[in-house]
């Protein structure tokens, strides 16, 4: 199901994987789109809760005019984020917090539905969010502490 705010009925669907690397201060994305009836015109991350329209904060580089089934990937540096002070995004750190807090969504726009064809709220798993936060502070740990941390860290269940 789509999470549109304007009631668009579409057969298009997809998924997004967005990885936050606080150490490198980047966002890496993989977007998969299926059954898009007309060409893609844009795709990006908006700031905002579920079912609420919000402004664009991270632009993607989709294969413009691709339709039907396709995917695209990329990496965006924090210096490329679109700051939105009125919505509480005054810095890249605010953007990372919004991403890790589930206050963002991905939108794919098409030629037929330029306001957005499909949308999905980004909901980080606790494991991924915690790992991202841990990764950002690893540089300050000594090798001994890092080994102790690895031994204490529970393995991710499959």
Secondary structure, 3 states (H helix, E strand, C coil): CCCCCCCCCCCCEEEEEEEEECCCCEEEEEEEEEEECCCEEEEEEEECCCCCCCCEEEECCCCCCCCEEEEEEEEEEHHHCCCEHHHCECCHHHHHHHHHCCCEEEEEEECCCCCCCEEEECCCCHHHHHHHHHHHHHHHCCHHHHHHHHHHCCCCCC
